[in-house]
Amino acid sequence: MFLRKVNIGLILALSLSNCLFADNKAGYARKEGGVLYIGNNKIERSFQWNNGNLITLKITDKENGKEWENLAKHADFFVPGQSDKNMKPGTWDIQRVETPLTDPYSEVIIEYAMEKLSVRRVFRIYDDCPAIAIDTYLRGRANNPWIVQNKDLGVWKYLPQRNILSQQDEIPVLDQVSLPGKHWKLNLIEFSDNSDSHNTFVKHHSQTAYADNVYKGNILFWGNMEDDLGLFYLKESPLAPSQLAYPGADFIIKYGEVKSIGIGIVASDLQDREWTKTYSIVFGVSAIDESSQLKALHSYHKHKRNQEASREEMITMNTWGDRGPLERLTEDFCFRQIDACAALGISHFQLDWGWQETSDYMDEKGVPVKKWTPKRDLFPNGFEKVVAKGKDAGVEVCLYFVPNSKYDNEEWEKDADAIIYLYKKYGVRIFKIDGQQMQSKAAEVRTRRMYEKVMEETDYNVIFNYDITAGQRGGYFYLNNYGNMFIENRYTDFMSYYPYKTLRNIWMLSKYVPAEKIQVEFLNKWRNEEKYANDLFAPASYSMDYLFATTMAGQPLVFMDVADLPENAFESPDIIRQYKKIQHEFHKGMILPIGAEPSGKSWTGFQSTGDHQGFFLIFREFNKQETAEIETWLEKDSEVELTPVLGYGKKNRQTVKNHGNISVQLPKENSFVLYKYKIISGGM
């Protein structure tokens, strides 16, 4: 097992006891009298110890030199009906954690009990990150059932109604702070998944804080307009429609007082001996300009799942996009697709639904195991030859898998064993997970156990493509840290695939969700061409080079049978291979949207920001203007040199104008350019 933990409490306590602003980037914790300090070089949060039931005293934004005093005198984590009187002293510890999947971090573990309810709060502090994540676990019995009546909770609207929250004392609070001042700007980001039914995944709500109101959204930025500094919360949970024990909102806000609600469990979910995990909350600091806020948020994303090239980067052909008959999925079919993938430079070949048959068998210990095996009439020789063919061609073979969701995922262990079997027998390490359902806490706990068992027994080598297109699943922020996300099914058969709409979805999401964790599809533009008739935005209106480029900010998903493409389908035969050379470098940067929202007629794109260098991926959609001013995240008056990598474009040097604008020229409609840029002088 790769996970490694080292106790560093004593070391850190000694080295930091006399230093508030440590030079070390690593997370630390120290207790001085009745005050506990947790932080790193970017952020610190100090607490009244209160026997472990922490009460925030101050929040320090070290980068901007700001201390926020917490006005509240009650505990940050609130459980209805539990008394903290006569509490026994809690305990705390700190350890260093190293895993193959994340950057190293410090973990502060605090445990205490309120009557018969035990609480564990785990603070994750990543090096050089301006945010602290808090994971909460509960065990034992609660005094109250935590029942919340939705009728008394208002639903946030664009012009919100004033609400009297008569049941606040019955709502568990995941974390809360109360900061001084009455001039607070709120930006709530609400998300949608279930893309089989939706095609706008991001909604913004902005206002100034006033009296008690409730708000929906997984991300909250709130900033003090007097000093232009602020904070943010990221709620690591499913989206509102899929959250368990959802009280009807995610935040209660009054001026600078913010409570994060909706912890994902009710009292009846608790176990006497086993810890039950609530939803998590991430708390961070930044200036209130959008660039600073997004930089702080994405810093956390980057640390939580490191982008290792050999593990994370993929260009995947998936057999589902062409909607072909399942009988075609034969060994010969696989051979032809693998050859075509190799010719184009596609790195992964994934068999979707239809390759499998299931059976139960007894393992060597006499334990019944459910096994997914290749259909004998399609693969009479098993998978050995297919996998060997892929290895010879430099194309990794991947599979589709559906866990058994009956009885709250009761057979989670059999599902895990089935994946482990496929990994050990065939060496398959990437699985698209579909059909997952988490309609109860028991189902969610078992889902987590399934993923963790697979990781532990495969040395963390397995990668999951999480299908979040339907059902109650983890969404963008929950139970998806072992891979990337398959976010939408779009087909030419049903005229649901429009390139600009797919581009719009990744463009909107990329501001808040790491684009490199999202699979973005493009399809065979010649299939079902007649169904689109004279549609201006039909796939056939674009070159295959352009369609591929719309996926490059994410992990490209080749949603088609590539062996069926015509010869010379791409204008640039080596476009995929050329992209692979810079794919990891592109994804290592913070990827943010630039230009206008894709509409089919916009100038739009992405910027990947690095240290004084990065990439611009810019699209001229069906727009009559040959030249456009594109708003970027560069600083005004910076001098920048642009060198074309793919698409159309000429090397040039220019000075950044107001709003980060740069000038870009593309010779024709529905064309693109990928520039690598270098900042000669200036910032960002």
C-alpha positions in Angstrom: 0.0 0.0 0.0 1.4 3.4 -1.0 -0.2 5.6 1.6 2.4 6.8 4.1 1.8 8.7 7.3 4.4 10.2 9.6 3.7 11.7 12.9 5.2 15.2 13.0 3.3 16.8 15.8 6.3 17.1 18.1 8.7 18.3 15.4 6.3 21.0 14.2 5.3 22.1 17.7 9.0 22.7 18.5 9.9 24.4 15.3 6.9 26.7 15.1 6.0 27.5 18.7 7.6 30.9 18.5 6.8 31.7 14.9 3.4 32.8 13.6 4.5 33.2 9.9 6.6 30.2 9.2 8.8 30.2 6.1 8.1 26.5 5.6 5.4 25.9 3.0 4.2 22.7 4.8 1.1 22.6 7.0 1.6 22.8 10.7 -0.3 22.7 14.0 0.6 23.9 17.5 -1.2 24.3 20.7 -0.3 27.2 23.0 -2.3 27.2 26.2 -5.9 27.2 25.2 -5.3 28.2 21.6 -4.7 25.8 18.6 -3.0 27.1 15.5 -3.4 25.3 12.1 -2.0 26.6 8.9 0.9 26.9 6.4 2.7 29.8 4.7 -0.5 31.1 3.0 -3.2 30.7 5.6 -3.7 30.2 9.3 -6.8 29.6 11.4 -6.5 29.9 15.2 -9.0 28.4 17.5 -10.1 28.4 21.2 -9.4 24.8 22.1 -12.6 24.3 24.0 -11.8 20.6 24.7 -11.5 20.0 21.0 -14.9 21.5 20.1 -13.1 24.3 18.3 -14.2 27.9 18.2 -12.4 30.0 15.5 -10.6 33.1 16.9 -8.8 34.5 13.9 -8.3 33.7 10.2 -5.0 35.0 8.8 -4.4 35.6 5.1 -0.6 35.7 5.1 -0.2 36.5 1.5 -2.2 39.7 1.8 -1.3 40.5 5.4 -4.9 40.4 6.7 -6.3 39.0 10.0 -10.0 38.4 10.3 -11.4 38.3 13.8 -14.2 35.8 14.3 -17.1 37.5 16.3 -18.9 34.3 17.1 -18.3 32.7 20.5 -19.8 29.3 19.7 -18.3 26.2 18.2 -17.6 26.0 14.4 -19.2 22.6 14.1 -22.7 22.5 15.4 -24.8 19.4 16.1 -28.4 20.1 17.2 -29.3 18.9 20.7 -25.8 18.1 21.8 -24.4 19.8 24.9 -20.7 20.6 25.2 -21.0 21.0 29.0 -19.0 18.6 31.1 -17.0 17.6 28.0 -13.9 15.5 28.6 -10.7 16.9 27.1 -10.4 16.1 23.4 -7.2 15.0 21.7 -5.2 16.3 18.7 -2.4 15.0 16.6 -0.7 15.9 13.3 0.9 13.7 10.7 2.4 14.0 7.3 0.6 12.1 4.5 2.0 10.9 1.2 -0.1 9.1 -1.4 0.4 8.4 -5.1 -2.6 10.5 -6.0 -2.2 13.8 -4.1 0.6 16.2 -3.3 2.0 15.6 0.2 0.0 17.3 3.0 -0.3 17.7 6.7 -3.3 16.2 8.5 -4.4 17.5 11.8 -6.8 15.1 13.6 -9.0 16.3 16.4 -11.3 14.0 18.4 -13.8 14.8 21.1 -17.2 13.7 22.4 -20.4 15.5 23.3 -22.3 13.2 25.5 -22.7 9.9 23.5 -21.7 11.5 20.1 -18.1 11.3 19.2 -16.7 13.7 16.6 -13.5 13.5 14.5 -12.4 16.6 12.6 -9.5 16.1 10.1 -7.9 19.3 8.7 -6.0 18.7 5.5 -3.3 21.4 4.8 -1.5 21.1 1.4 1.9 22.8 1.1 1.8 26.4 -0.3 -2.0 26.3 -0.6 -4.3 29.2 0.6 -7.0 26.8 1.7 -7.7 24.2 4.4 -10.0 21.3 3.9 -12.1 19.9 6.8 -13.3 16.3 6.8 -15.8 15.4 9.6 -16.7 11.9 10.9 -19.3 11.1 13.5 -19.9 8.0 15.7 -22.2 7.0 18.5 -25.7 8.4 19.2 -27.2 11.8 18.8 -29.8 13.3 21.1 -31.9 14.8 18.3 -33.1 13.4 15.0 -31.9 16.5 13.1 -35.2 16.7 11.1 -35.5 19.8 9.0 -38.7 21.0 7.5 -38.1 22.4 4.0 -41.2 24.6 4.1 -39.4 27.1 6.4 -36.2 27.2 4.3 -36.3 29.6 1.4 -34.9 28.7 -2.0 -32.4 31.2 -3.3 -33.8 33.2 -6.3 -32.2 35.9 -8.4 -34.1 38.4 -6.4 -34.2 36.5 -3.1 -37.1 36.6 -0.7 -36.5 37.4 2.9 -36.8 34.3 5.0 -37.4 33.6 8.7 -35.3 30.6 9.4 -37.3 29.3 12.3 -35.5 25.9 12.4 -31.9 26.9 12.5 -31.4 25.1 15.8 -32.3 21.8 14.1 -29.9 22.1 11.2 -26.3 20.7 11.7 -23.6 23.2 10.6 -20.5 21.9 8.9 -18.5 25.0 9.5 -19.2 28.7 10.3 -17.5 32.0 10.8 -18.8 35.5 11.7 -16.6 38.3 10.4 -17.0 42.1 11.0 -18.4 44.5 8.5 -21.6 45.1 6.6 -20.2 45.4 3.1 -19.9 41.9 1.8 -20.2 40.8 -1.8 -21.4 37.3 -2.4 -20.8 35.1 -5.4 -22.6 31.7 -5.3 -21.8 29.1 -8.0 -24.5 26.5 -8.5 -23.9 23.5 -10.7 -25.9 20.9 -12.6 -24.8 17.4 -13.7 -27.3 14.8 -14.9 -26.4 16.0 -18.4 -28.8 13.5 -20.1 -31.4 16.1 -19.0 -29.4 19.4 -18.8 -27.1 21.3 -21.0 -26.2 24.3 -18.8 -24.0 23.1 -16.0 -23.0 26.4 -14.2 -25.2 29.2 -12.8 -23.8 32.3 -11.1 -25.6 34.3 -8.4 -24.2 37.5 -7.2 -25.5 40.0 -4.6 -24.5 41.9 -1.5 -25.1 40.2 1.8 -27.9 41.5 4.0 -30.1 39.8 6.6 -30.4 36.0 7.1 -31.0 34.3 3.8 -30.3 30.8 2.4 -28.3 30.0 -0.7 -27.6 27.0 -3.0 -24.3 26.3 -4.5 -21.1 24.2 -4.0 -18.9 27.3 -4.2 -19.2 30.5 -2.3 -16.9 33.5 -2.7 -17.5 36.3 -0.2 -15.5 39.4 0.0 -15.3 42.6 2.1 -15.6 45.5 -0.2 -13.9 47.9 2.2 -10.5 46.3 1.9 -11.0 44.2 -1.2 -10.1 40.9 0.6 -12.2 37.9 1.1 -12.7 34.2 1.6 -14.2 31.2 -0.1 -15.9 27.9 0.8 -16.0 24.8 -1.5 -18.5 22.2 -0.3 -17.2 18.8 -1.3 -20.6 17.1 -1.8 -22.8 16.0 -4.6 -24.9 18.8 -6.2 -28.1 19.9 -4.5 -30.5 17.5 -6.2 -28.3 14.5 -5.2 -27.3 15.5 -1.7 -28.4 13.2 1.1 -30.4 14.7 4.1 -30.5 18.0 2.1 -32.0 20.8 4.1 -32.9 22.9 1.0 -29.8 25.0 0.9 -26.0 25.0 1.3 -25.3 28.3 3.1 -27.0 30.6 5.5 -25.5 34.1 5.3 -26.0 37.4 7.2 -23.5 40.1 6.3 -20.1 38.5 7.1 -21.7 35.6 9.1 -21.6 32.4 7.0 -22.8 28.9 8.0 -22.3 25.9 5.8 -25.2 23.5 6.1 -26.3 20.2 4.7 -23.8 17.7 6.1 -25.1 14.6 4.2 -26.3 12.5 7.1 -29.1 12.3 9.6 -28.8 11.0 13.2 -30.2 7.6 12.2 -27.2 7.0 9.9 -24.8 6.9 12.8 -23.1 3.7 13.9 -22.0 2.9 17.4 -18.5 1.7 16.4 -17.8 2.8 12.9 -17.1 6.4 11.8 -19.6 7.9 9.3 -18.2 10.6 7.1 -20.2 13.8 6.5 -19.7 16.0 3.5 -16.4 18.0 3.6 -15.8 21.7 3.5 -12.8 23.6 2.1 -12.1 27.1 3.5 -9.7 29.5 1.8 -8.6 33.1 1.6 -7.8 35.5 -1.3 -8.2 39.0 -2.6 -11.7 39.6 -4.0 -10.8 40.1 -7.6 -11.9 37.1 -9.7 -8.4 36.2 -10.8 -7.2 35.9 -7.2 -10.2 33.9 -6.1 -9.9 31.4 -9.0 -6.2 31.0 -8.4 -6.8 30.1 -4.8 -9.6 27.7 -5.6 -7.6 26.0 -8.4 -4.5 25.8 -6.1 -6.5 23.4 -3.9 -7.8 21.4 -6.9 -4.2 21.0 -8.2 -2.9 19.8 -4.8 -5.7 17.4 -4.2 -5.1 15.3 -7.3 -1.7 15.7 -8.8 -1.5 15.4 -12.6 1.0 12.6 -13.3 1.4 12.3 -17.0 1.7 8.5 -17.3 -1.4 8.1 -15.2 -3.7 11.0 -15.9 -3.2 12.0 -19.5 -5.3 10.1 -22.1 -6.9 10.4 -25.5 -9.6 7.8 -25.3 -11.6 6.2 -28.1 -14.9 4.9 -26.7 -17.2 2.6 -28.6 -20.5 4.0 -27.4 -20.6 7.3 -29.4 -21.5 5.7 -32.8 -24.4 3.8 -31.2 -23.5 0.7 -33.3 -24.9 -2.8 -32.6 -23.3 -4.6 -29.7 -22.7 -7.6 -31.9 -19.9 -5.7 -33.6 -17.7 -5.8 -30.5 -15.6 -8.7 -31.7 -11.9 -9.5 -31.4 -11.5 -8.5 -35.1 -13.4 -5.2 -34.4 -11.0 -4.4 -31.6 -8.0 -5.2 -33.7 -9.2 -2.8 -36.4 -10.0 0.0 -33.9 -6.6 -0.4 -32.2 -4.8 -0.2 -35.5 -6.8 3.0 -36.4 -6.1 4.5 -32.9 -2.4 3.8 -33.3 -2.3 5.4 -36.8 -3.9 8.6 -35.4 -2.0 8.7 -32.1 -4.9 7.9 -29.9 -3.6 6.5 -26.6 -6.5 4.5 -25.2 -9.2 2.2 -26.6 -12.2 1.7 -24.4 -14.9 -1.0 -24.9 -18.2 0.3 -23.6 -21.3 -1.6 -22.7 -21.7 -4.9 -24.5 -18.3 -6.6 -24.1 -19.2 -8.5 -20.9 -21.1 -11.3 -19.4 -21.3 -11.9 -15.7 -21.1 -15.0 -13.7 -20.6 -16.1 -10.1 -17.8 -18.4 -9.1 -16.0 -19.6 -6.0 -12.6 -18.3 -5.3 -9.7 -20.3 -3.8 -11.1 -19.6 -0.3 -14.6 -20.8 -1.2 -16.0 -17.3 -1.2 -18.6 -16.5 -4.0 -17.3 -13.8 -6.4 -19.1 -12.0 -9.2 -16.9 -12.0 -12.3 -17.2 -9.9 -15.4 -15.7 -11.8 -18.4 -15.6 -11.2 -22.1 -18.6 -12.6 -24.0 -17.6 -15.9 -25.3 -19.4 -15.5 -28.6 -17.6 -12.2 -29.2 -14.2 -13.1 -27.7 -13.7 -16.8 -27.9 -10.0 -16.3 -27.1 -10.7 -14.1 -24.1 -9.1 -10.7 -23.9 -5.4 -11.8 -23.9 -5.0 -11.2 -27.7 -6.8 -7.9 -27.6 -4.7 -6.6 -24.7 -1.5 -7.9 -26.4 -2.5 -6.2 -29.6 -3.0 -2.9 -27.8 0.4 -3.2 -26.1 2.2 -3.9 -29.4 0.4 -0.9 -31.0 1.0 1.5 -28.0 -2.7 1.7 -27.3 -4.0 0.9 -23.8 -7.2 -1.2 -23.6 -9.9 0.0 -21.2 -13.3 -1.3 -20.1 -16.7 -0.3 -19.0 -18.2 -1.5 -15.7 -21.5 -1.1 -13.9 -21.6 -1.8 -10.1 -24.6 -3.6 -8.7 -26.7 -0.9 -7.1 -29.4 -3.2 -5.7 -30.0 -3.0 -1.9 -27.9 0.1 -1.4 -24.9 -1.3 -3.2 -24.9 -4.3 -0.9 -22.6 -6.3 -3.2 -19.9 -3.6 -3.3 -17.2 -6.1 -2.4 -18.0 -8.4 -5.3 -17.9 -5.4 -7.6 -14.5 -4.4 -6.3 -13.3 -8.0 -6.7 -14.6 -8.1 -10.2 -12.5 -5.0 -11.2 -9.5 -6.3 -9.3 -9.8 -9.6 -11.2 -9.8 -7.8 -14.6 -6.8 -5.8 -13.5 -4.8 -8.8 -12.4 -5.8 -11.1 -15.2 -5.6 -8.8 -18.2 -3.7 -5.7 -16.9 -6.7 -3.5 -17.6 -6.4 -0.4 -15.3 -8.9 2.1 -16.6 -12.6 1.5 -16.1 -15.6 3.7 -17.0 -18.0 3.5 -14.0 -21.6 3.8 -15.0 -25.0 3.2 -13.3 -23.7 4.1 -9.9 -26.4 5.1 -7.4 -26.0 6.7 -4.0 -29.6 7.1 -2.8 -28.8 6.5 0.9 -25.9 6.9 3.2 -25.3 3.1 3.3 -25.1 3.1 -0.6 -22.6 6.0 -0.4 -20.4 4.3 2.3 -20.3 1.1 0.2 -19.4 3.0 -2.9 -16.5 4.6 -1.1 -15.4 1.2 0.2 -15.5 -0.3 -3.3 -13.3 2.4 -4.7 -10.9 2.2 -1.8 -10.6 -1.6 -1.9 -9.8 -1.4 -5.6 -7.1 1.2 -5.0 -5.5 -0.7 -2.1 -5.4 -4.0 -3.9 -4.1 -2.6 -7.2 -1.4 -0.4 -5.6 -3.4 2.7 -6.7 -2.9 1.9 -10.4 -6.5 1.8 -11.4 -8.2 4.9 -12.9 -11.9 5.4 -13.0 -13.8 7.4 -15.6 -16.8 8.5 -13.5 -20.0 8.8 -15.6 -22.0 11.6 -14.0 -24.6 11.9 -16.8 -27.6 10.6 -14.7 -28.6 9.4 -11.3 -27.4 10.3 -7.8 -23.7 10.3 -8.2 -20.7 12.3 -6.9 -20.8 15.1 -9.4 -17.9 17.5 -9.9 -16.7 17.6 -6.2 -17.4 14.3 -4.5 -16.2 10.7 -4.6 -14.3 11.2 -7.8 -10.7 11.6 -6.7 -9.6 8.3 -8.4 -9.8 9.5 -11.9 -11.7 11.9 -14.3 -15.3 12.6 -15.2 -17.3 11.5 -18.2 -19.8 14.4 -18.2 -22.1 14.0 -21.2 -23.6 11.7 -23.8 -24.1 13.5 -27.1 -24.9 11.7 -30.4 -25.3 12.6 -34.0 -28.1 9.9 -34.2 -30.3 12.1 -32.1 -28.9 15.5 -33.3 -27.8 16.2 -29.7 -24.1 16.7 -30.6 -23.3 20.3 -31.5 -19.6 21.2 -31.2 -20.2 24.7 -29.9 -22.4 23.4 -27.1 -19.8 20.9 -26.0 -17.2 23.6 -26.1 -19.5 25.9 -24.1 -19.9 23.3 -21.3 -16.2 22.8 -20.8 -15.7 26.5 -21.1 -18.2 27.3 -18.3 -17.0 24.5 -16.1 -13.3 25.2 -16.4 -13.5 28.3 -14.3 -14.4 26.3 -11.2 -13.7 22.6 -12.0 -10.3 21.4 -13.2 -10.7 21.0 -17.0 -8.0 18.4 -17.1 -10.3 16.1 -15.0 -13.1 16.2 -17.5 -13.5 14.0 -20.6 -14.7 16.1 -23.5 -16.1 14.3 -26.6 -16.0 14.8 -30.3 -17.8 12.7 -32.8 -17.6 11.5 -36.4 -19.0 14.4 -38.3 -20.0 12.3 -41.3 -22.4 10.1 -39.5 -26.0 11.1 -39.8 -25.1 14.2 -41.8 -28.4 14.1 -43.5 -30.3 14.5 -40.2 -28.8 17.9 -39.6 -29.9 19.1 -43.1 -29.1 22.8 -43.4 -28.3 23.4 -39.8 -25.6 26.1 -39.5 -24.0 24.5 -36.5 -24.1 20.9 -37.8 -20.9 18.9 -37.0 -20.2 18.7 -40.8 -19.7 22.5 -40.8 -16.4 22.0 -38.9 -13.1 20.3 -39.8 -12.1 17.2 -37.7 -9.0 19.2 -36.6 -11.4 21.8 -35.2 -13.6 19.2 -33.5 -10.6 17.6 -31.9 -9.4 21.1 -30.7 -12.7 21.7 -28.8 -11.6 18.8 -26.5 -8.0 19.8 -25.9 -8.6 21.7 -22.7 -9.9 18.5 -21.1 -9.1 14.9 -21.7 -10.1 14.2 -25.3 -12.8 11.6 -25.8 -12.9 10.2 -29.3 -16.6 9.2 -29.2 -16.7 7.1 -32.3 -15.4 4.0 -34.1 -12.3 5.5 -35.6 -11.7 2.7 -38.1 -14.9 3.9 -39.8 -13.4 7.4 -40.5 -12.6 8.2 -44.1 -8.9 8.3 -45.1 -7.4 11.7 -44.4 -10.2 12.6 -42.1 -8.0 15.2 -40.3 -6.6 18.2 -42.1 -3.4 17.8 -40.1 -2.6 14.0 -40.0 -0.4 14.5 -37.0 -2.6 16.8 -35.0 -3.2 14.3 -32.2 0.4 13.3 -31.9 1.5 16.9 -31.9 -1.1 17.6 -29.1 0.2 14.7 -27.1 3.6 16.4 -26.9 2.3 19.3 -25.0 -0.8 17.8 -23.4 0.7 17.4 -20.0 2.3 20.8 -20.0 -1.0 22.3 -21.0 -2.8 20.5 -18.2 -0.3 21.3 -15.6 -1.3 25.0 -15.8 -4.4 26.5 -14.3 -6.9 26.3 -17.2 -9.4 29.2 -17.3 -11.9 30.4 -20.0 -11.1 33.4 -22.1 -13.0 35.4 -24.7 -16.7 35.3 -25.0 -19.0 32.4 -24.0 -19.1 29.9 -27.0 -22.3 30.5 -28.9 -21.4 29.2 -32.4 -20.6 32.8 -33.4 -18.1 33.9 -30.8 -14.4 34.4 -30.4 -13.6 32.2 -27.4 -11.1 29.9 -25.8 -8.9 28.9 -22.9 -5.7 30.0 -21.2 -3.4 27.7 -19.3 -1.4 29.8 -16.9 2.0 28.8 -15.7 5.1 30.6 -14.3 5.5 33.5 -16.8 4.4 31.2 -19.6 1.5 29.1 -20.7 -0.9 28.4 -23.6 -3.8 30.1 -25.4 -6.3 27.9 -27.2 -8.4 30.3 -29.2 -11.4 29.6 -31.5 -13.0 31.8 -34.1 -16.5 30.3 -34.4 -18.8 31.2 -37.3 -17.8 34.9 -36.9 -17.3 37.4 -39.7 -14.4 39.2 -38.0 -10.9 38.0 -39.0 -9.3 39.8 -36.0 -10.6 40.0 -32.4 -9.5 41.4 -29.1 -9.6 38.5 -26.6 -9.9 39.2 -22.9 -7.3 37.0 -21.1 -6.0 36.7 -17.5 -2.7 38.5 -18.3 -1.9 41.8 -16.6 -2.2 45.0 -18.5 1.0 46.3 -20.1 2.7 42.9 -19.9 4.7 42.1 -23.0 4.0 38.6 -24.3 5.5 36.5 -27.1 3.1 34.0 -28.9 4.4 31.0 -30.8 1.9 28.8 -32.7 1.8 25.1 -31.8 -1.3 23.9 -33.6 -3.9 25.3 -36.0 -3.6 28.7 -37.7 -1.6 31.5 -36.4 1.7 33.4 -36.8 4.4 34.0 -34.2 4.1 37.5 -32.8 4.9 39.7 -29.8 2.5 42.3 -28.4 1.7 44.4 -25.3 -1.4 43.4 -23.3 -4.1 46.0 -23.3 -6.9 46.9 -20.9 -8.8 43.9 -19.4 -5.9 41.6 -20.4 -6.8 41.9 -24.1 -4.6 40.5 -26.8 -5.1 40.7 -30.5 -5.7 37.5 -32.4 -6.2 36.9 -36.1 -7.6 33.7 -37.7 -8.0 33.4 -41.5 -11.4 31.7 -41.7 -14.6 30.9 -39.8 -14.6 27.9 -37.6 -10.8 27.8 -37.2 -8.6 27.7 -34.1 -5.0 28.3 -32.9 -3.1 26.9 -30.0 -0.3 29.3 -29.0 2.4 28.8 -26.4 3.1 32.1 -24.8 6.0 33.6 -22.9 5.7 36.7 -20.7 8.7 38.9 -21.6 7.8 41.5 -18.9 4.9 41.9 -16.6 2.8 39.3 -14.7 0.4 36.4 -14.7 
